[in-house]
Structures are given as C-alpha cells and as structure tokens.
Amino acid sequence: MFIKILLTIIFLIVTVAVGVFSRKQARSVDGFVLGGRSVGPWLTAFAFGTSYFSAVVFVGYAGQFGWKYGLSSTWIGVGNAIIGSLLAWLVLGRRTKLMTQHIESRTMPDFFGTRFNSQGLRVVASVIAFVFLIPYTAGVYKGISTLFEMGFGIPYEYCVIIMAILTAVYVILGGYKATAMNDFIQGIIMLFGIVVVIAAVLNTQGGLSAAVSKMAALPADSTATTQNGGFASLFGPDPWNLLGVVVLTSLGTWGLPQMVGKFYSITDESAIRRGTIISTIFAFVVAGGCYFLGGFGRLFGIPPTLPNGKLDFDSIIPSMLGTLPDIIIALVVLLVLSASMSTLASLVLTSSSTMTLDLIYRDKKSLPGEVEEGTIDDIVSENIERRKVVIMRVLIVFFITISLMIALNPPTFIAQLMGISWGALAGAFLAPFMLGLYWKGVTTVSVWACFVWGVGITVVNMLLGNLINPINCGAIAMLGGFVVVAVVSLLTPKMNKEYTNRIFECYV
C-alpha cells in the first residue's frame, strides 16, 4: 500500500506542477485552447492517443467486449490503430490544420459556423458537443474510480471526487499546453504499463500458450454444450456485432471535437507526418494490448451480478488484476490514472471552450481577402480575451460538476455511456466535417440534416429502451451520416461559389 500511495502522490504532484509551469501560456484564448498552434508532433501524437484511450477502454470496453468476443476482441484494438489513428491522421490531419488556420477556427462548432456560413450551425453544434460529452466524461470517471477502489480500498464516491478536483486544477491552470505535456508523460506510463500488466496476467495462467489453450476449451457462448473454441478463434463467436464495435470505436474519433481539435494545434505539415507514425504505434501497443488482455477475462471466473440480473462487466478487469503483486497493481493504477486524466482534461477543455467561444462569445470573423468592418482598441481586445479565458475556467468547473453527478449515480455500463456519447457526436459531426474539408458541394442544409440524423437516432433509440444496441446504433449513425450529407447536398441549393472558393484557397 505504501508503494501504491507513494507512486500515485508523485504522479499527481508532477501533473499539477506541469499545470503551474504552463500557466503563462494560457493567458490568451489561442494559448489556453490550442497552445498557440505550436504544439510539436510528439506532444500532439501522445495527446491524440491518450485522449483516445482511457479507463473507458481499459476497464469498460476491454472487460465487456473481451468477455463477449474472447481473443477476437483484439481486432478492436487493431481497428483503433489503423482506422482510428493512422487513417484519421492521413485523411484529416493536413486538411484540418490548413483550413482551420485559414478560417481562424478554434473549435469544431466554429468550423461549422464559418465553413458553412451559418451562426445557427455554430450554436447548435456547441450545444450538441456540450451535452453529449457529459456521458462520456461520466464513463471515464466510473472506470477510473472502479480501479482505484480495487487498488486502494477507497470508496468509489471519494475516488470520483478526488479525480474531478485534480483534473480541474491542472486544466484550469495550464490549458491545452499543460494537457499536452501531461499527456506525453502519461502516455509513456501507459506504454510501459500495458506491456508489464499483460505479461503479469498471462503469467498467472501459465503463460501465453497455456492461456490460449484454456480459452480454446471454453464453449462459444453460455448456452453451448460443446467445447468448440469460439473464444479463441480468429473472428470470435459473434463477428457482426464485433464489426459494429470496431466501426464505432475506430471511425468515431474522426467526428469527436476533442480528437479533431488536436490537428488544429500542431505546428506544421512535417509535424503531421511524424505525428501520424507516432500516434499509430502508440495505438497498436495501448489499444491492442488492452483488448488482448480483456480477451482472457473468462479465465478469471464469472463476474458478479448486478441488481437487475445482468453481469457486472465493469468488474471483469479489476478482478483479473486483483491477484497481482502490489507493485503491479500500483502500475495498473498509474496506467489507468494516466489514461483517464488525459482524456478528462481533453473533454473538459473542449466543452468549456466550445460553450465560451461558440455560444457566449460568437465573434464574427472575416475570411482572408475580406475587409474587416472597424477596429478595436488593443487594450479592450486584450481584456475581452482575458474575460473569455476566465469564463472557460468557470465552465470547466460547471462541466466537471455535472459529469460528477452522473458518475456518482451511473445509469448503465461504461461501454453504453460511451456508445451514446460517441454515437450522437460522431453521427452528427463526422460526415459534414470530413466531407466539408474535401467537397465544395456540401450544403448548409445537409449539415442541419446530419445533425438531426445523428442526435435523433441516438436519442430515439435511448428513449425506446435501446431497441438497437447503443454500440451498433452509434455505428449506424456514423455511416448513415455520409449518405444523409451526400443525398441532401445533391438535392438542396449550393452555397455561394465565391465564398466556398475563398474557404478552399488554403489548399492551393
């Protein structure tokens, strides 16, 4: 216990110290939200990866999907690395950096408002982002607190509150630069930790070969009477639902404001090329390792049952780790703490900046080539910038408080919380954002239609008691968004040609 407490205290002190160190760079809006658009490839790649993978993945997804699909759940990690990281950087990285810098966009709602010349889109997108980032944040709190409760014996409620306070402190102090620097430190811990934990867990089962043989001896599902090895097969007992999880968790990052925002802040195109490689390798190790580890969950007994009669999937990973030596458990706690605090920081920073810049303050920007109407005194301008940063800091506290209330009384499993959040956000934002970077023909009406589609299908499915599994519903929302945007764009009036040409000047 002394080792666990000591390592955790050192980690938390370093985290807060980085926030204090970065506070001078967080005085302006660009500095607080984007790190001055001068964040290098290593920090950006690690920020992307650590924001991607949190306790939601390590505890919620790895446990639940490892139980359902066995070793084939490793495909989810592979998909996260190839689709969620490699292709995301290749397809979105350069074009996002160039266009958002060209139109002076700081947030995703700001992008929609300027790219499609609609302040209404900007406002609605900011509301969607704020509302649906909350369940994701609550899921992260729940995941990390479950591990802390296992490792330290501290009641769940105290863990949630402590994590909320610590995250608020370093994000409020240092903004995005502090977040990125901490992400780098936390990412190194995650890379080292996942390798050590996998080796330790497999060692308890007699090694890799013995563990795989035990998995092969299990029936394909709870009703099977023959031992057919479904949980050790290449695509597992339920490949189609597995594909839905791969789509949601991999393609979903392309439409999440806190993920795409990393491309806004990177220094230049050469940094994007290096960041692509670093981010992909990081995802292969961390995501692939998490799901590979979760695939052996059935070897550690049946998880406890919840009051509603369902299995408590969120307890699977903690039960796997509970028998490990204290030093390994300490490393696991740091691993999950690192993953979760980085994700939490990214989520609260995205939410507060979106609400401040796109709902409370909606500055009208002039595109390159346009003449601005009037000027503003430098002192007045500086005061307004400072006021925006203050409001963002206040909203960080507000957002964390709401998420905390949900986490203290979570309505469902971690995986379902994330499915609802990612389904609505990526279902609404992914298609118009990606197509808006490449195709001049995307219309404003089609973006409105996609917002209605993504949020509508997610909310209706939730109100009807999840007729479609939230994971599969999220995947349908994302893929269907491309059809909605394409069809509606072909049937509705095009945007002003001169305006769109100015928007796309950045690629010439």
Buried (B, 14 or more C-beta within 10 A) or exposed (E): EEEBEEBBEEBBEEBBBBBEBBBEBBBBBBBBBBBBBBBBBBBBBBBBBBBBBBBBBBBBBBBBBBBBBBBBBBBBBBBBBBBBBBBBBEBBBBBBBBBBBBBBBBBBBBBBBBBBBBEEBBBBBBBBBBBBBBBBBBBBBBBBBBBBBBBBEEEBBEBBBBBBEBBBBBBBBBBBBBBBBBBBBBBEBBBBBBEBBBEBBBBBBEEEEEBBBBBBEBBBEEEEEEEBBBBBBEBBBBEEBBBBBBBBBBBBBBBBBBBBBBBBBBBEEEBBBBBBBBBBBBBBBBBBBBBBBBBBBBBBEEBEEEEEEEBBBBBBBBBBBEEBEEEBBBBBBBBBBBBBBBBBBBBBBBBBBBBBBBBEBBEEEEBEEEEEEEEEEEEEEEEBBEBBBEBBBEBBBBBBEBBBEBBBEBEBBBBBBBBBBBBBBBBBBBBBBBBBBEEBBBBBBBBBBBBEBBBBBBBEBBEEEBEBBBBBBBBBBBBBBBEBBBEBBEEBEEBEEEBBEBBBBBEE
